[in-house]
Amino acid sequence: MAVTLPTTEVRHRLGAILDRLKSGHQPVFITRHGETEAVLLSATEYALLTRHLPKAAATDWYEISQASLAQVWEHPDEDVYTWQDGEQL
């Protein structure tokens, strides 16, 4: 059976929660202010859920990181450069 815990309890009982995830196949739902914010899964369960997803190539990760940084820095159509040398990251 799935368990739902508030963030404060997760902080205090993380070791026991990880043991539970490792031994069982049920997720742990984490709430904050009464709203579900996240779900913890064992590494095995996560691998099962993602086994059919395509693997991203290094170039894909570069493009994803550039797009993310550009959005953060509010330059969506530009490459992101380092502060020191002006070289592309």
N, CA and C atoms as an extended XYZ file, in Angstrom:
267
Properties=species:S:1:pos:R:3:atomname:S:1:resname:S:1:resid:I:1 pbc="F F F"
N         0.840       -1.175        0.000 N   MET     1
C         0.000        0.000        0.000 CA  MET     1
C         0.893        1.250        0.000 C   MET     1
N         0.564        2.220       -0.812 N   ALA     2
C         1.310        3.473       -0.885 CA  ALA     2
C         1.163        4.249        0.418 C   ALA     2
N         2.193        5.014        0.732 N   VAL     3
C         2.215        5.813        1.952 CA  VAL     3
C         2.274        7.285        1.556 C   VAL     3
N         1.589        8.116        2.323 N   THR     4
C         1.639        9.559        2.127 CA  THR     4
C         2.184       10.186        3.398 C   THR     4
N         3.252       11.002        3.245 N   LEU     5
C         3.901       11.610        4.404 CA  LEU     5
C         4.166       13.090        4.141 C   LEU     5
N         4.099       13.916        5.192 N   PRO     6
C         4.470       15.319        5.030 CA  PRO     6
C         5.996       15.456        4.966 C   PRO     6
N         6.462       16.548        4.391 N   THR     7
C         7.901       16.753        4.224 CA  THR     7
C         8.663       16.685        5.546 C   THR     7
N         8.085       17.200        6.612 N   THR     8
C         8.794       17.183        7.901 CA  THR     8
C         9.047       15.758        8.370 C   THR     8
N         8.090       14.883        8.159 N   GLU     9
C         8.273       13.486        8.561 CA  GLU     9
C         9.292       12.782        7.668 C   GLU     9
N         9.287       13.121        6.389 N   VAL    10
C        10.266       12.533        5.471 CA  VAL    10
C        11.676       12.912        5.906 C   VAL    10
N        11.871       14.162        6.296 N   ARG    11
C        13.179       14.625        6.768 CA  ARG    11
C        13.656       13.816        7.970 C   ARG    11
N        12.766       13.533        8.881 N   HIS    12
C        13.134       12.843       10.111 CA  HIS    12
C        13.269       11.336        9.941 C   HIS    12
N        12.602       10.776        8.949 N   ARG    13
C        12.576        9.320        8.799 CA  ARG    13
C        13.125        8.835        7.466 C   ARG    13
N        13.989        9.599        6.835 N   LEU    14
C        14.437        9.271        5.486 CA  LEU    14
C        15.080        7.886        5.402 C   LEU    14
N        15.907        7.526        6.364 N   GLY    15
C        16.543        6.211        6.342 CA  GLY    15
C        15.526        5.080        6.327 C   GLY    15
N        14.528        5.163        7.179 N   ALA    16
C        13.487        4.136        7.240 CA  ALA    16
C        12.651        4.122        5.964 C   ALA    16
N        12.409        5.296        5.398 N   ILE    17
C        11.640        5.382        4.163 CA  ILE    17
C        12.409        4.728        3.020 C   ILE    17
N        13.715        4.979        2.950 N   LEU    18
C        14.537        4.357        1.911 CA  LEU    18
C        14.554        2.837        2.063 C   LEU    18
N        14.617        2.355        3.297 N   ASP    19
C        14.554        0.905        3.541 CA  ASP    19
C        13.228        0.341        3.046 C   ASP    19
N        12.159        1.051        3.313 N   ARG    20
C        10.822        0.604        2.875 CA  ARG    20
C        10.734        0.557        1.352 C   ARG    20
N        11.279        1.579        0.694 N   LEU    21
C        11.260        1.613       -0.765 CA  LEU    21
C        12.062        0.455       -1.357 C   LEU    21
N        13.191        0.161       -0.737 N   LYS    22
C        14.052       -0.904       -1.239 CA  LYS    22
C        13.403       -2.276       -1.086 C   LYS    22
N        12.685       -2.477       -0.006 N   SER    23
C        12.091       -3.791        0.262 CA  SER    23
C        10.720       -3.974       -0.385 C   SER    23
N        10.051       -2.898       -0.728 N   GLY    24
C         8.713       -3.000       -1.316 CA  GLY    24
C         8.657       -2.356       -2.677 C   GLY    24
N         7.483       -2.379       -3.246 N   HIS    25
C         7.310       -1.799       -4.575 CA  HIS    25
C         6.287       -0.674       -4.570 C   HIS    25
N         6.034       -0.099       -3.416 N   GLN    26
C         5.032        0.949       -3.306 CA  GLN    26
C         5.696        2.319       -3.205 C   GLN    26
N         5.161        3.308       -3.872 N   PRO    27
C         5.728        4.658       -3.790 CA  PRO    27
C         5.395        5.329       -2.467 C   PRO    27
N         6.145        6.377       -2.171 N   VAL    28
C         5.870        7.222       -1.014 CA  VAL    28
C         5.541        8.609       -1.560 C   VAL    28
N         4.332        9.073       -1.288 N   PHE    29
C         3.901       10.390       -1.722 CA  PHE    29
C         4.283       11.395       -0.652 C   PHE    29
N         4.845       12.529       -1.064 N   ILE    30
C         5.290       13.550       -0.124 CA  ILE    30
C         4.394       14.768       -0.287 C   ILE    30
N         3.874       15.234        0.843 N   THR    31
C         2.977       16.396        0.814 CA  THR    31
C         3.624       17.598        1.485 C   THR    31
N         3.167       18.765        1.047 N   ARG    32
C         3.544       20.019        1.699 CA  ARG    32
C         2.284       20.858        1.775 C   ARG    32
N         1.949       21.287        2.963 N   HIS    33
C         0.731       22.073        3.194 CA  HIS    33
C        -0.504       21.326        2.687 C   HIS    33
N        -0.492       20.000        2.843 N   GLY    34
C        -1.639       19.186        2.485 CA  GLY    34
C        -1.747       18.825        1.009 C   GLY    34
N        -0.839       19.306        0.186 N   GLU    35
C        -0.861       19.027       -1.252 CA  GLU    35
C         0.286       18.088       -1.620 C   GLU    35
N         0.016       17.081       -2.446 N   THR    36
C         1.069       16.179       -2.887 CA  THR    36
C         2.026       16.943       -3.794 C   THR    36
N         3.319       16.916       -3.435 N   GLU    37
C         4.348       17.656       -4.171 CA  GLU    37
C         5.297       16.742       -4.935 C   GLU    37
N         5.510       15.507       -4.431 N   ALA    38
C         6.499       14.626       -5.053 CA  ALA    38
C         6.175       13.175       -4.725 C   ALA    38
N         6.839       12.285       -5.451 N   VAL    39
C         6.700       10.853       -5.219 CA  VAL    39
C         8.089       10.249       -5.169 C   VAL    39
N         8.360        9.457       -4.144 N   LEU    40
C         9.617        8.719       -4.055 CA  LEU    40
C         9.400        7.304       -4.553 C   LEU    40
N        10.313        6.847       -5.408 N   LEU    41
C        10.288        5.481       -5.916 CA  LEU    41
C        11.646        4.851       -5.654 C   LEU    41
N        11.671        3.538       -5.569 N   SER    42
C        12.965        2.863       -5.483 CA  SER    42
C        13.657        3.002       -6.833 C   SER    42
N        14.977        2.830       -6.839 N   ALA    43
C        15.729        2.900       -8.092 CA  ALA    43
C        15.248        1.818       -9.058 C   ALA    43
N        14.874        0.657       -8.535 N   THR    44
C        14.376       -0.432       -9.372 CA  THR    44
C        13.065       -0.046      -10.046 C   THR    44
N        12.152        0.529       -9.291 N   GLU    45
C        10.870        0.950       -9.859 CA  GLU    45
C        11.064        2.044      -10.904 C   GLU    45
N        11.961        2.974      -10.622 N   TYR    46
C        12.227        4.044      -11.584 CA  TYR    46
C        12.785        3.457      -12.879 C   TYR    46
N        13.720        2.512      -12.769 N   ALA    47
C        14.295        1.870      -13.955 CA  ALA    47
C        13.214        1.166      -14.766 C   ALA    47
N        12.281        0.501      -14.085 N   LEU    48
C        11.188       -0.170      -14.794 CA  LEU    48
C        10.293        0.827      -15.526 C   LEU    48
N        10.036        1.956      -14.900 N   LEU    49
C         9.175        2.963      -15.511 CA  LEU    49
C         9.829        3.640      -16.713 C   LEU    49
N        11.144        3.763      -16.692 N   THR    50
C        11.836        4.512      -17.739 CA  THR    50
C        12.553        3.625      -18.754 C   THR    50
N        12.412        2.328      -18.674 N   ARG    51
C        13.185        1.428      -19.541 CA  ARG    51
C        12.866        1.597      -21.018 C   ARG    51
N        11.687        2.060      -21.367 N   HIS    52
C        11.308        2.201      -22.767 CA  HIS    52
C        11.516        3.619      -23.307 C   HIS    52
N        11.962        4.522      -22.451 N   LEU    53
C        12.197        5.891      -22.916 CA  LEU    53
C        13.496        5.941      -23.718 C   LEU    53
N        13.546        6.742      -24.769 N   PRO    54
C        14.789        6.840      -25.541 CA  PRO    54
C        15.886        7.501      -24.709 C   PRO    54
N        17.098        7.042      -24.909 N   LYS    55
C        18.243        7.616      -24.204 CA  LYS    55
C        18.681        8.880      -24.940 C   LYS    55
N        18.955        9.932      -24.183 N   ALA    56
C        19.381       11.191      -24.783 CA  ALA    56
C        20.882       11.140      -25.067 C   ALA    56
N        21.272       11.669      -26.210 N   ALA    57
C        22.686       11.762      -26.560 CA  ALA    57
C        23.292       12.975      -25.869 C   ALA    57
N        24.622       13.017      -25.817 N   ALA    58
C        25.313       14.148      -25.182 CA  ALA    58
C        24.923       15.468      -25.832 C   ALA    58
N        24.749       15.458      -27.149 N   THR    59
C        24.357       16.698      -27.829 CA  THR    59
C        22.959       17.141      -27.415 C   THR    59
N        22.085       16.184      -27.135 N   ASP    60
C        20.746       16.529      -26.650 CA  ASP    60
C        20.838       17.223      -25.299 C   ASP    60
N        21.679       16.694      -24.411 N   TRP    61
C        21.823       17.290      -23.080 CA  TRP    61
C        22.405       18.695      -23.180 C   TRP    61
N        23.341       18.899      -24.114 N   TYR    62
C        23.907       20.236      -24.306 CA  TYR    62
C        22.808       21.210      -24.722 C   TYR    62
N        21.999       20.816      -25.699 N   GLU    63
C        20.930       21.691      -26.172 CA  GLU    63
C        19.901       21.965      -25.084 C   GLU    63
N        19.578       20.944      -24.299 N   ILE    64
C        18.631       21.109      -23.192 CA  ILE    64
C        19.195       22.082      -22.159 C   ILE    64
N        20.469       21.919      -21.812 N   SER    65
C        21.066       22.798      -20.803 CA  SER    65
C        21.147       24.229      -21.307 C   SER    65
N        21.498       24.410      -22.591 N   GLN    66
C        21.559       25.759      -23.154 CA  GLN    66
C        20.186       26.424      -23.116 C   GLN    66
N        19.165       25.687      -23.507 N   ALA    67
C        17.808       26.240      -23.513 CA  ALA    67
C        17.369       26.600      -22.102 C   ALA    67
N        17.692       25.741      -21.129 N   SER    68
C        17.305       26.009      -19.740 CA  SER    68
C        18.011       27.243      -19.204 C   SER    68
N        19.318       27.327      -19.430 N   LEU    69
C        20.066       28.487      -18.947 CA  LEU    69
C        19.618       29.760      -19.650 C   LEU    69
N        19.344       29.674      -20.939 N   ALA    70
C        18.895       30.851      -21.676 CA  ALA    70
C        17.573       31.361      -21.124 C   ALA    70
N        16.681       30.448      -20.755 N   GLN    71
C        15.407       30.871      -20.174 CA  GLN    71
C        15.615       31.530      -18.826 C   GLN    71
N        16.520       30.961      -18.024 N   VAL    72
C        16.793       31.543      -16.709 CA  VAL    72
C        17.354       32.945      -16.866 C   VAL    72
N        18.244       33.102      -17.837 N   TRP    73
C        18.886       34.403      -18.045 CA  TRP    73
C        18.099       35.280      -19.009 C   TRP    73
N        16.920       34.844      -19.387 N   GLU    74
C        16.009       35.595      -20.242 CA  GLU    74
C        16.605       35.955      -21.602 C   GLU    74
N        17.339       35.013      -22.174 N   HIS    75
C        17.876       35.163      -23.526 CA  HIS    75
C        17.517       33.896      -24.310 C   HIS    75
N        16.254       33.681      -24.617 N   PRO    76
C        15.809       32.408      -25.168 CA  PRO    76
C        16.389       32.053      -26.533 C   PRO    76
N        16.864       33.029      -27.308 N   ASP    77
C        17.351       32.722      -28.650 CA  ASP    77
C        18.870       32.793      -28.771 C   ASP    77
N        19.570       32.860      -27.646 N   GLU    78
C        21.018       33.007      -27.690 CA  GLU    78
C        21.697       31.833      -27.014 C   GLU    78
N        22.948       31.564      -27.433 N   ASP    79
C        23.762       30.601      -26.711 CA  ASP    79
C        24.212       31.244      -25.410 C   ASP    79
N        24.551       30.412      -24.431 N   VAL    80
C        24.975       30.909      -23.127 CA  VAL    80
C        26.495       30.859      -23.063 C   VAL    80
N        27.109       31.922      -22.557 N   TYR    81
C        28.563       32.023      -22.481 CA  TYR    81
C        29.014       32.069      -21.029 C   TYR    81
N        30.283       31.714      -20.814 N   THR    82
C        30.835       31.804      -19.456 CA  THR    82
C        31.138       33.253      -19.158 C   THR    82
N        31.297       33.600      -17.905 N   TRP    83
C        31.615       34.952      -17.493 CA  TRP    83
C        33.068       35.315      -17.858 C   TRP    83
N        33.987       34.350      -17.635 N   GLN    84
C        35.409       34.667      -17.728 CA  GLN    84
C        35.890       34.912      -19.156 C   GLN    84
N        35.622       34.014      -20.068 N   ASP    85
C        36.296       34.081      -21.357 CA  ASP    85
C        35.390       34.299      -22.559 C   ASP    85
N        34.124       34.376      -22.354 N   GLY    86
C        33.225       34.594      -23.463 CA  GLY    86
C        33.050       33.392      -24.372 C   GLY    86
N        33.611       32.247      -23.992 N   GLU    87
C        33.477       31.035      -24.790 CA  GLU    87
C        32.123       30.396      -24.530 C   GLU    87
N        31.588       29.742      -25.545 N   GLN    88
C        30.340       29.028      -25.354 CA  GLN    88
C        30.557       27.891      -24.374 C   GLN    88
N        29.552       27.662      -23.533 N   LEU    89
C        29.624       26.535      -22.603 CA  LEU    89
C        29.445       25.244      -23.349 C   LEU    89
